[in-house]
Amino acid sequence: MREFSESYLSRTREGMWDDSRLALEPLALESRDRILDVGCGTGELSRVLAAESPGEVVGCDADPALLAAASEHVPTVAGDALRLPFADDAFDLVVCQALLINLPEPAAAVAEFARVSTDLIAAVEPDNAAVEIDSSVDAEGRLERRARRAYLDGVNTDVALGADAREAFQNAGLEVLETRQYDHVRTVEPPYGEGALTAARRKATGDGLADDRETMLAGELTAGEYDDLRGAWREMGRDVIEQMRDREYRREEVVPFYVTVGRVPGAESGSGIDSGAESGAETES
Ligand SMILES: C[S@@+](CC[C@H](N)C(=O)[O-])C[C@H]1O[C@@H](n2cnc3c(N)ncnc32)[C@H](O)[C@@H]1O
């Protein structure tokens, strides 16, 4: 299982869902009684769900350290997404965010979600192949694209799953109701927050890239090419820090997330949406 640190999750989720929650509308959060957030990590999505729903939100994750952070916001239970420690039909919505991209068999997890839900299932999954970066440091976008390509090539799960999560739903026997797009825009500009300073330091030391070294080398990238990339990466990181000192550094990253919503077979339509919602545009931003 891929591991995530608390600081990585709080940095990469900063501001997520603060600008618009339209893509969460099909989850009918206002009428839910019991919601399960699987792979909740530090509870970044759980908090949003709890703010939008009168029902109880429970977080579940396999990593106890992350779960401890999430438990400051919602009740939590340790567990594996493929063998959830809950009875059949214990919730009326089971949702995950950026979990299926980390699982070799997303449909198996979705089938397990369906076991514990009486009504809806939702997955919020990014398409990491479609991330866009605009930076005041010229080399940054180019190097990040190169590193991303190498990572996508070596990783053994579908980290570009995005809207294709609908296939996992269908393979698990679910009726897909709707897919909506939410673009998470992360902007770095002065005054720089702690997260931006940490990210810049990790570029200049090469530590951020080193975390993904093994995955990159599992793909087409050779060790020599990795060393070249790391050298250019660190130089780019030093330029970022220099521009930050002059308060000139600006960066915008757009990560497209897709919210796929399905209904478990035989569920009564209590969500206010029907499969007719699927006709028309499949995604909306
Ligand atoms: C990218 S993080 C997403 C965390 C959170 N949902 C968010 O969006 O901030 C993926 C999470 O899935 C958890 N995870 C991965 N495999 C899991 C499994 N088989 N069962 C339960 N949790 C799992 C990880 O521990 C991690 O917290």
The ligand as an SDF file (V2000), in Angstrom:
LIG
                    3D

 27 29  0  0  0  0  0  0  0  0999 V2000
   -4.2930    9.7450   -1.6310 C   0  0  0  0  0  0  0  0  0  0  0  0
   -4.7930    9.3400   -0.0320 S   0  0  0  0  0  0  0  0  0  0  0  0
   -6.3750   10.1360    0.0080 C   0  0  0  0  0  0  0  0  0  0  0  0
   -6.8130   10.5260    1.3990 C   0  0  0  0  0  0  0  0  0  0  0  0
   -8.1170   11.3160    1.4520 C   0  0  0  0  0  0  0  0  0  0  0  0
   -9.2280   10.5570    0.9080 N   0  0  0  0  0  0  0  0  0  0  0  0
   -7.9560   12.6310    0.7390 C   0  0  0  0  0  0  0  0  0  0  0  0
   -8.4750   12.7860   -0.3770 O   0  0  0  0  0  0  0  0  0  0  0  0
   -7.2590   13.4970    1.2760 O   0  0  0  0  0  0  0  0  0  0  0  0
   -5.2390    7.6220   -0.1340 C   0  0  0  0  0  0  0  0  0  0  0  0
   -5.6770    7.0590    1.1980 C   0  0  0  0  0  0  0  0  0  0  0  0
   -6.1410    5.7320    1.0130 O   0  0  0  0  0  0  0  0  0  0  0  0
   -5.6640    4.9370    2.0750 C   0  0  0  0  0  0  0  0  0  0  0  0
   -5.6550    3.5430    1.5940 N   0  0  0  0  0  0  0  0  0  0  0  0
   -4.9230    3.0150    0.5890 C   0  0  0  0  0  0  0  0  0  0  0  0
   -5.2280    1.7120    0.4300 N   0  0  0  0  0  0  0  0  0  0  0  0
   -6.1840    1.4210    1.3480 C   0  0  0  0  0  0  0  0  0  0  0  0
   -6.9250    0.2500    1.6740 C   0  0  0  0  0  0  0  0  0  0  0  0
   -6.7380   -0.9120    1.0090 N   0  0  0  0  0  0  0  0  0  0  0  0
   -7.8380    0.3210    2.6490 N   0  0  0  0  0  0  0  0  0  0  0  0
   -8.0460    1.4740    3.3280 C   0  0  0  0  0  0  0  0  0  0  0  0
   -7.3730    2.6070    3.0740 N   0  0  0  0  0  0  0  0  0  0  0  0
   -6.4610    2.5870    2.0950 C   0  0  0  0  0  0  0  0  0  0  0  0
   -4.3000    5.5080    2.4010 C   0  0  0  0  0  0  0  0  0  0  0  0
   -3.8820    5.1570    3.7000 O   0  0  0  0  0  0  0  0  0  0  0  0
   -4.5660    6.9980    2.2270 C   0  0  0  0  0  0  0  0  0  0  0  0
   -5.0160    7.5690    3.4130 O   0  0  0  0  0  0  0  0  0  0  0  0
  1  2  1  0
  2  3  1  0
  2 10  1  0
  3  4  1  0
  4  5  1  0
  5  6  1  0
  5  7  1  0
  7  8  2  0
  7  9  1  0
 10 11  1  0
 11 12  1  0
 11 26  1  0
 12 13  1  0
 13 14  1  0
 13 24  1  0
 14 15  1  0
 14 23  1  0
 15 16  2  0
 16 17  1  0
 17 18  1  0
 17 23  2  0
 18 19  1  0
 18 20  2  0
 20 21  1  0
 21 22  2  0
 22 23  1  0
 24 25  1  0
 24 26  1  0
 26 27  1  0
M  CHG  2   2   1   9  -1
M  END
$$$$
